[in-house]
Amino acid sequence: MSFRLLDPPDALRPLFECCWEIKDEAPSREPQRILPDGRAEIIVHLAEPFEDFRDGQWRTQSRCNFAGQLTGAMKIRPTGPVHTIGFRFHPHTAGLLVREAQALAGQVISLTEIDRGLSSLEGLTRRTAATSTDRRIAAATRHSLQRSGNVTVSELARLAGLDVRQFERRFTRAVGIPPKFFCRVQRLQRVIAAMEQPGNAWVDAALSCGYYDQSHLVKDFRELAGDPPSLLLRQDSDLARHFLDRGQSLCRG
């Protein structure tokens, strides 16, 4: 499966930090796993759509979808030749475009069910021009990313100049998940990247990334990735690792 990054159109940069494209003429039908990364996406299938596993059954995705913030690992699989483009939101911008971003966490839903005008580039461009970023929440997400999630909600609220409850409401509305959960996701992403480096023992990597001990790490892996770290790292074909290795660090600059 080939993967490449694309620059979003200039008019969409306020909402999207990057785009990606995957292609495969003859993909394996084996289920693949996507991990939470703290970003929602718009996903457009130009060839055959993927299926995702929800509520105990496989469901075929629409051609153009809003993929809400993941709160755990999601299993997907191709249904035929793959040519898919994704528009990856900045962490704090999904709620500007999709008011139901919090309610849609963990879901993949057709954009036409949310707003038919969003299912075209022209519609996205018009809506982007009409949005205004919540700069306080943008600053808080940037700080969390810089700290790889090793920051308290109280510290983020002080940075944003808001009391904790007001900050949590505004953050969740903009990002789609609560700030404490967002920080957990960033810490998980950092430790996976650290464990990919040759010679790094995963226990040492965990401690350096802010986990208290081995049990703390394993708990987060099971809840957010679905497997303990040793098993996850052996699954070389997972799209989860494909996006981690080639996409996310580049999107973040």
BELZIKA-V628656 format. One record per residue. RES is the residue in one letter. OMEGA is omega in whole degrees, -180 to 180 (* if undefined). Layout:
BEGIN
((RES,OMEGA) (RES,OMEGA))
END
This chain:
BEGIN
((M,179) (S,-177) (F,172) (R,178) (L,179) (L,173) (D,175) (P,174) (P,-177) (D,-177) (A,-177) (L,-177) (R,177) (P,-179) (L,-170) (F,-179) (E,176) (C,172) (C,175) (W,180) (E,174) (I,179) (K,174) (D,-179) (E,-177) (A,-175) (P,172) (S,178) (R,179) (E,177) (P,177) (Q,-174) (R,175) (I,-178) (L,175) (P,177) (D,178) (G,-180) (R,170) (A,-178) (E,163) (I,-175) (I,-178) (V,178) (H,179) (L,173) (A,-179) (E,-179) (P,172) (F,166) (E,171) (D,-174) (F,-179) (R,175) (D,174) (G,179) (Q,177) (W,-180) (R,179) (T,180) (Q,174) (S,179) (R,-177) (C,-168) (N,165) (F,177) (A,-177) (G,178) (Q,177) (L,176) (T,177) (G,-180) (A,176) (M,176) (K,176) (I,174) (R,179) (P,177) (T,-179) (G,178) (P,-174) (V,165) (H,-172) (T,177) (I,178) (G,173) (F,-175) (R,179) (F,160) (H,-178) (P,-172) (H,-172) (T,-178) (A,-179) (G,176) (L,-177) (L,-177) (V,-176) (R,-179) (E,-173) (A,-180) (Q,-179) (A,-177) (L,176) (A,179) (G,-177) (Q,170) (V,-172) (I,-180) (S,178) (L,-180) (T,176) (E,180) (I,-178) (D,-176) (R,-179) (G,-178) (L,-173) (S,175) (S,179) (L,179) (E,179) (G,177) (L,-179) (T,179) (R,-179) (R,178) (T,-180) (A,-176) (A,-177) (T,177) (S,-175) (T,171) (D,-172) (R,179) (R,179) (I,176) (A,179) (A,-180) (A,179) (T,178) (R,-180) (H,178) (S,178) (L,180) (Q,-180) (R,-178) (S,176) (G,-179) (N,-178) (V,-179) (T,176) (V,179) (S,179) (E,179) (L,179) (A,178) (R,178) (L,-180) (A,-179) (G,-178) (L,171) (D,-170) (V,-177) (R,178) (Q,178) (F,-179) (E,179) (R,-178) (R,179) (F,-178) (T,178) (R,-177) (A,-172) (V,-180) (G,176) (I,-180) (P,-177) (P,180) (K,179) (F,177) (F,179) (C,177) (R,-180) (V,-180) (Q,178) (R,178) (L,179) (Q,-179) (R,-177) (V,175) (I,179) (A,-180) (A,-179) (M,176) (E,-177) (Q,-179) (P,175) (G,-179) (N,172) (A,-172) (W,178) (V,178) (D,178) (A,-179) (A,-179) (L,-180) (S,-178) (C,172) (G,176) (Y,-176) (Y,-177) (D,-177) (Q,-178) (S,177) (H,179) (L,-177) (V,179) (K,-180) (D,178) (F,-178) (R,-177) (E,-173) (L,-177) (A,176) (G,-179) (D,172) (P,-174) (P,-177) (S,-180) (L,-179) (L,-175) (L,177) (R,-174) (Q,-172) (D,-175) (S,-175) (D,173) (L,178) (A,-179) (R,179) (H,179) (F,179) (L,-174) (D,-168) (R,-172) (G,-165) (Q,-180) (S,179) (L,179) (C,-177) (R,179) (G,*))
END
